[in-house]
Structures are given as C-alpha cells and as structure tokens.
Amino acid sequence: MTADEAAGCGIDATVVVAGSRHCITGRGNGPIDAFTRGLRNATGAEIRVVDYHEHALGEGADATAVAYVEIAVGNGTHAFGVGRDRI
C-alpha cells in the first residue's frame, strides 16, 4: 500500500476467487476505499462497504487488532469478513 496526502491511498493486492488468483489495483481516500475500488474495477460489480469496525485485543504496541467488514454487492447480496493483524 502507498500513501500520499495529496493523491490519497493506493493498493496492489492479490485476491483468490473460486481458486483463481487475481491481482487488483485501486486508489481511494484510504486503504479500505482503495481496496473496494480495486475490486469494482476488476469485477465490474457495484461493491460498497456497509459497516466497518476495528478494535485491539490487548494493550500496548504489540496488541493484535481485529477488523470486521460488511459489504454489499449491487442491491442484494451482503458478505462479511474478519481480518486479524498485529498493530
């Protein structure tokens, strides 16, 4: 991921769809927006973030963080994801 105050945020990611790997690229006002735009560009689907929540599972600089994301595809299907990383 790259960040630049004037240009926003960019992301290059690899996603797996039905067992097939795809590289996506997107730009947005932050990493989630950039990733969502990359998915839209790669799939043509109208994907939007409905809800996002993040919290730490512990204290201090070594705490693990968990993020929960709900997305909507078009006017119907909703999907949920959970990611865990170290802060």
HELIX and SHEET records of a PDB file:
HELIX    1   1 PRO A   31  THR A   43  1                                  13    
SHEET    1   A 3 THR A   2  ASP A   4  0                                        
SHEET    2   A 3 GLY A   8  VAL A  17 -1                                        
SHEET    3   A 3 SER A  20  GLY A  28 -1                                        
SHEET    1   B 3 ILE A  47  ALA A  56  0                                        
SHEET    2   B 3 THR A  64  VAL A  73 -1                                        
SHEET    3   B 3 HIS A  78  ARG A  86 -1                                        
END                                                                             
